[in-house]
Amino acid sequence: MKFRLAAALALAGLVLVACEGGNGGNQIPPPSGPLTWSIVAGASAQSEAVQALDFYPNSVTIHAGDTVTWTNFTSIPHTVSIPPAGQSPPPGRPNPAPVGGTIFDNSAYISSGFLLNGQTYAVTFSTPGTYAYYCMVHPPEMNGQIVVLPAGAPLPTTPQQYLTAALADQTLDLQAGAASIQQFPYAPGGTHLAAGISPGLPGTQPSEPTVMRFLDDTTANSNISVSVGTTVTWTNESNNVPHTVTFPVLGQAPPAGPGDLVPPSGGPAYDGTVLTNSGVMSPGQSYTLTFTKAGTYAYYCLFHDGPTGMIGTVTVH
């Protein structure tokens, strides 16, 4: 597993970061000047197959005038989107471009736009208050909170306590994501596959971990072999992210762009000659396709094929 949180925080030197729960009332003397606090946006393991959709730590207590820097080390996009206190972010598709400046004074919505592959977003908080922030790509589970105290106020916890709790949280999320593969609910090696999976499966509260792979068993196998005329079904067994099952024309690349911009196409059968696409599969939804011609056909999740390698093959004989 890739654990980059400790390295990211160590690079900042003496970085004060906070996480949920605090430490039960310790009071830290106020520092002599503004501080920079570090948060990691998301985490990944097993070649990006397992993703943790949270901020580490997701709650930070700082002083007015301090700066918070978020870094996303994964290759799937996240945003840091901060509306004024008591307001919600704008509805609709997430905006990939930054919005607003880098100073937050509680007067206007600001957002990082898409962050990935080590990109950072730094915001200076000038006004005391409690502010929720969100990843607009992964609602509702990926959110956090910034508590801004007046300059000079005592801080509630120690850097080591924050770091320890954040590392433990990340580790547990990634372990839970990897373990969810064992919940594969169908006959291994059969014709019913999972299009992604997460702890608890669909119908439960959205979890922070998720597995972005097609699965035909409990080893994350995504390649199957069937005879002509076989019908194959995929079900989104996650409770937190959408997927697609998309078969391009044989020998062609899949459509560009996220899955919600590519409408369903093709019919109930596939022979390699027509783009055949499930459209967006929300948690619990299924897609069924009958294969009518011999060949080896690649299929993709248009949301997660490039970043995480959510790709499989069906060999028809």
C-alpha positions as CSV (number, residue, x, y, z in Angstrom):
1,M,0.0,0.0,0.0
2,K,1.1,3.5,-0.6
3,F,1.2,5.7,2.5
4,R,2.3,9.2,1.6
5,L,0.7,11.1,4.4
6,A,3.6,11.0,6.8
7,A,6.1,12.1,4.1
8,A,3.8,15.0,3.1
9,L,3.5,16.2,6.6
10,A,7.2,15.8,7.4
11,L,8.2,18.0,4.4
12,A,6.3,20.8,6.1
13,G,8.6,20.6,9.1
14,L,6.7,21.4,12.3
15,V,3.2,21.3,10.8
16,L,0.2,21.5,13.1
17,V,-2.6,19.4,11.7
18,A,-5.8,18.4,13.4
19,C,-8.2,15.5,13.0
20,E,-11.6,14.5,14.4
21,G,-12.0,14.3,18.1
22,G,-9.1,16.4,19.4
23,N,-7.2,15.2,22.4
24,G,-9.5,15.7,25.3
25,G,-8.6,19.3,26.2
26,N,-4.9,19.9,25.9
27,Q,-4.1,23.6,25.3
28,I,-1.1,24.5,23.1
29,P,0.5,27.9,23.6
30,P,-0.2,30.1,20.6
31,P,2.7,30.3,18.1
32,S,4.5,33.5,17.4
33,G,3.3,33.9,13.7
34,P,1.1,32.4,11.0
35,L,1.5,28.6,10.4
36,T,1.0,26.4,7.4
37,W,-1.1,23.3,8.0
38,S,-1.1,20.3,5.7
39,I,-3.9,17.9,4.6
40,V,-3.8,15.0,2.2
41,A,-6.8,14.8,-0.1
42,G,-7.6,11.1,-0.7
43,A,-5.3,8.1,-0.5
44,S,-4.7,5.0,-2.7
45,A,-3.2,1.5,-2.6
46,Q,-2.7,-1.6,-4.8
47,S,-1.9,0.3,-8.0
48,E,-4.7,2.8,-7.3
49,A,-7.3,0.0,-7.3
50,V,-8.2,0.8,-3.7
51,Q,-9.1,4.4,-3.0
52,A,-9.9,6.2,0.3
53,L,-12.3,9.1,-0.2
54,D,-11.5,11.3,2.7
55,F,-9.2,14.1,3.8
56,Y,-6.4,13.2,6.2
57,P,-7.0,14.7,8.6
58,N,-10.4,16.0,7.7
59,S,-10.8,18.5,10.5
60,V,-8.2,21.1,11.3
61,T,-8.2,23.8,14.0
62,I,-6.1,26.8,13.1
63,H,-5.7,30.5,13.8
64,A,-6.9,33.4,11.6
65,G,-4.1,34.2,9.2
66,D,-2.9,30.6,9.0
67,T,-2.7,28.8,5.7
68,V,-4.0,25.3,4.9
69,T,-2.4,23.3,2.0
70,W,-4.2,20.3,0.5
71,T,-2.2,17.8,-1.6
72,N,-3.7,15.0,-3.7
73,F,-1.1,12.3,-4.4
74,T,-3.5,10.0,-6.2
75,S,-4.3,10.0,-9.9
76,I,-8.1,10.5,-9.5
77,P,-9.3,14.1,-9.2
78,H,-10.5,15.6,-6.0
79,T,-11.6,19.2,-5.3
80,V,-11.3,21.4,-2.2
81,S,-14.5,23.5,-2.4
82,I,-15.3,25.9,0.4
83,P,-18.6,27.8,0.6
84,P,-19.4,30.5,3.2
85,A,-20.4,29.2,6.6
86,G,-23.9,27.7,6.5
87,Q,-24.1,27.5,2.7
88,S,-23.8,24.6,0.3
89,P,-21.5,24.4,-2.8
90,P,-23.0,25.2,-6.2
91,P,-25.1,22.3,-7.6
92,G,-24.3,20.5,-10.8
93,R,-21.2,18.8,-12.2
94,P,-17.9,19.5,-10.5
95,N,-16.0,22.4,-12.0
96,P,-12.5,21.3,-13.0
97,A,-11.2,24.9,-12.9
98,P,-10.3,26.9,-9.8
99,V,-12.9,29.4,-8.5
100,G,-12.1,32.5,-6.5
101,G,-8.8,33.4,-4.9
102,T,-6.6,31.8,-2.2
103,I,-7.8,33.9,0.7
104,F,-11.0,32.8,2.4
105,D,-12.9,35.5,4.4
106,N,-16.3,33.8,4.5
107,S,-17.8,36.2,1.9
108,A,-17.7,34.0,-1.3
109,Y,-17.3,30.4,-2.5
110,I,-13.9,29.3,-3.5
111,S,-12.6,26.0,-5.0
112,S,-9.4,24.4,-6.1
113,G,-10.8,22.8,-9.2
114,F,-9.4,19.3,-9.9
115,L,-6.3,18.3,-8.0
116,L,-4.4,15.1,-8.8
117,N,-0.9,13.6,-9.2
118,G,0.7,15.7,-6.4
119,Q,-1.0,19.0,-7.1
120,T,-1.6,21.3,-4.2
121,Y,-4.1,24.0,-3.1
122,A,-3.3,26.6,-0.4
123,V,-5.8,28.8,1.2
124,T,-5.3,31.5,3.9
125,F,-8.2,31.8,6.3
126,S,-8.6,35.4,7.5
127,T,-11.8,35.3,9.5
128,P,-12.6,33.2,12.6
129,G,-15.4,30.7,12.2
130,T,-16.2,27.0,11.4
131,Y,-16.2,26.2,7.7
132,A,-17.2,23.0,6.0
133,Y,-15.3,22.0,2.8
134,Y,-16.1,19.4,0.2
135,C,-14.7,17.3,-2.7
136,M,-17.3,17.9,-5.4
137,V,-16.2,14.8,-7.3
138,H,-17.0,12.4,-4.4
139,P,-20.0,13.6,-2.4
140,P,-21.3,12.9,0.1
141,E,-18.6,11.0,1.9
142,M,-15.6,13.2,1.1
143,N,-15.8,16.4,3.2
144,G,-14.0,18.1,6.1
145,Q,-14.0,21.1,8.4
146,I,-11.7,24.0,9.1
147,V,-12.1,25.7,12.6
148,V,-10.5,29.1,12.6
149,L,-9.8,30.6,16.0
150,P,-8.8,34.2,16.7
151,A,-5.1,34.9,16.5
152,G,-3.5,34.1,19.9
153,A,-6.1,31.7,21.1
154,P,-4.8,28.4,22.5
155,L,-4.8,25.4,20.2
156,P,-6.5,22.2,21.2
157,T,-4.1,19.5,20.5
158,T,-0.5,18.5,19.7
159,P,1.1,17.9,16.3
160,Q,2.0,14.3,17.1
161,Q,-1.5,13.4,18.2
162,Y,-2.9,14.9,15.0
163,L,-0.4,13.0,12.8
164,T,-0.8,9.7,14.6
165,A,-4.6,9.9,14.3
166,A,-4.5,10.9,10.6
167,L,-2.1,8.0,9.8
168,A,-4.3,5.5,11.6
169,D,-7.4,6.8,9.8
170,Q,-5.8,6.4,6.4
171,T,-4.5,3.0,7.2
172,L,-7.9,1.7,8.4
173,D,-9.7,3.1,5.3
174,L,-7.3,1.4,2.9
175,Q,-7.4,-1.8,4.7
176,A,-11.2,-1.8,4.7
177,G,-11.2,-1.1,1.0
178,A,-8.9,-4.0,0.3
179,A,-10.9,-6.3,2.5
180,S,-14.2,-5.5,0.7
181,I,-13.0,-7.6,-2.3
182,Q,-13.8,-10.6,-0.1
183,Q,-17.4,-9.6,-0.1
184,F,-17.7,-10.4,-3.8
185,P,-21.3,-11.7,-3.8
186,Y,-21.4,-14.0,-6.9
187,A,-20.0,-17.3,-8.0
188,P,-16.3,-16.9,-8.6
189,G,-15.3,-17.2,-12.3
190,G,-18.9,-16.9,-13.4
191,T,-20.8,-14.5,-15.7
192,H,-21.9,-12.0,-13.0
193,L,-19.2,-9.5,-12.3
194,A,-18.9,-6.6,-9.9
195,A,-18.3,-3.2,-11.4
196,G,-16.4,-1.8,-8.4
197,I,-17.1,-2.8,-4.8
198,S,-16.9,-1.2,-1.3
199,P,-17.4,-2.2,2.3
200,G,-21.0,-3.0,3.0
201,L,-22.0,-3.2,-0.7
202,P,-24.9,-1.2,-2.1
203,G,-27.7,-0.2,0.2
204,T,-25.5,0.8,3.1
205,Q,-24.3,4.3,4.0
206,P,-21.6,5.6,1.6
207,S,-18.2,4.4,2.8
208,E,-14.9,6.2,2.5
209,P,-13.0,3.2,0.9
210,T,-13.9,1.9,-2.5
211,V,-12.4,-0.5,-5.1
212,M,-12.2,0.7,-8.6
213,R,-11.9,-2.5,-10.5
214,F,-14.1,-5.0,-12.4
215,L,-14.2,-8.2,-10.3
216,D,-15.0,-11.8,-11.3
217,D,-13.8,-13.3,-8.0
218,T,-12.1,-12.3,-4.8
219,T,-8.7,-11.8,-6.4
220,A,-9.8,-8.7,-8.5
221,N,-9.8,-10.7,-11.7
222,S,-11.5,-8.6,-14.5
223,N,-10.8,-10.8,-17.5
224,I,-13.3,-13.6,-18.4
225,S,-13.7,-16.2,-21.2
226,V,-17.2,-17.2,-22.4
227,S,-18.7,-19.0,-25.4
228,V,-20.7,-17.3,-28.2
229,G,-24.2,-16.5,-27.1
230,T,-23.3,-16.1,-23.4
231,T,-25.0,-13.3,-21.5
232,V,-22.8,-11.4,-18.9
233,T,-24.0,-9.1,-16.2
234,W,-22.2,-6.4,-14.3
235,T,-23.5,-4.8,-11.0
236,N,-22.1,-1.8,-9.3
237,E,-21.4,-3.3,-5.9
238,S,-20.0,0.0,-4.4
239,N,-22.1,2.3,-2.2
240,N,-20.2,5.5,-3.1
241,V,-19.2,6.0,-6.7
242,P,-20.7,5.5,-10.2
243,H,-19.1,3.3,-12.9
244,T,-19.8,2.5,-16.6
245,V,-19.3,-0.7,-18.6
246,T,-18.2,0.5,-22.0
247,F,-17.2,-1.6,-25.1
248,P,-15.8,0.4,-27.9
249,V,-15.7,-0.8,-31.5
250,L,-13.1,-3.6,-31.7
251,G,-9.6,-2.1,-32.1
252,Q,-10.7,1.5,-31.2
253,A,-10.1,3.5,-28.1
254,P,-13.0,4.2,-25.6
255,P,-14.7,7.6,-25.8
256,A,-12.9,10.5,-24.2
257,G,-14.4,12.3,-21.3
258,P,-16.1,11.3,-18.0
259,G,-18.8,8.7,-18.1
260,D,-21.7,11.1,-17.4
261,L,-21.0,12.8,-20.7
262,V,-21.2,9.7,-22.8
263,P,-24.8,8.5,-23.2
264,P,-25.9,4.8,-23.2
265,S,-25.6,3.3,-26.7
266,G,-25.8,0.0,-28.5
267,G,-28.3,-2.7,-27.8
268,P,-28.5,-5.8,-25.7
269,A,-26.0,-7.7,-27.8
270,Y,-22.4,-7.0,-28.8
271,D,-20.3,-8.2,-31.7
272,G,-17.5,-5.7,-31.8
273,T,-18.9,-3.4,-34.5
274,V,-20.8,-0.8,-32.5
275,L,-19.9,1.3,-29.4
276,T,-21.9,-0.3,-26.6
277,N,-22.2,1.6,-23.3
278,S,-24.1,1.1,-20.1
279,G,-24.3,4.8,-19.3
280,V,-23.8,5.8,-15.7
281,M,-24.3,2.9,-13.3
282,S,-25.1,4.2,-9.8
283,P,-24.5,1.9,-6.8
284,G,-26.6,-1.2,-7.1
285,Q,-27.5,-0.8,-10.8
286,S,-26.8,-3.6,-13.3
287,Y,-26.0,-3.9,-17.0
288,T,-26.4,-7.1,-19.1
289,L,-24.9,-7.9,-22.5
290,T,-25.0,-10.9,-24.8
291,F,-21.9,-11.7,-26.9
292,T,-22.7,-12.9,-30.4
293,K,-19.3,-13.1,-32.1
294,A,-15.9,-14.7,-31.3
295,G,-13.1,-12.3,-30.4
296,T,-11.3,-10.6,-27.5
297,Y,-13.0,-7.4,-26.4
298,A,-11.7,-4.8,-24.0
299,Y,-14.2,-2.9,-21.9
300,Y,-13.7,0.2,-19.7
301,C,-15.2,2.3,-16.9
302,L,-15.2,5.8,-18.5
303,F,-14.8,7.4,-15.0
304,H,-11.8,5.3,-13.9
305,D,-10.1,3.6,-16.8
306,G,-7.3,6.1,-17.2
307,P,-6.5,7.0,-13.6
308,T,-7.0,3.7,-11.9
309,G,-6.9,1.1,-14.7
310,M,-10.5,0.0,-14.4
311,I,-10.4,-2.1,-17.6
312,G,-11.2,-5.7,-18.3
313,T,-11.6,-8.1,-21.3
314,V,-14.1,-10.6,-22.4
315,T,-12.8,-13.4,-24.7
316,V,-15.5,-15.0,-26.7
317,H,-14.9,-18.4,-28.3
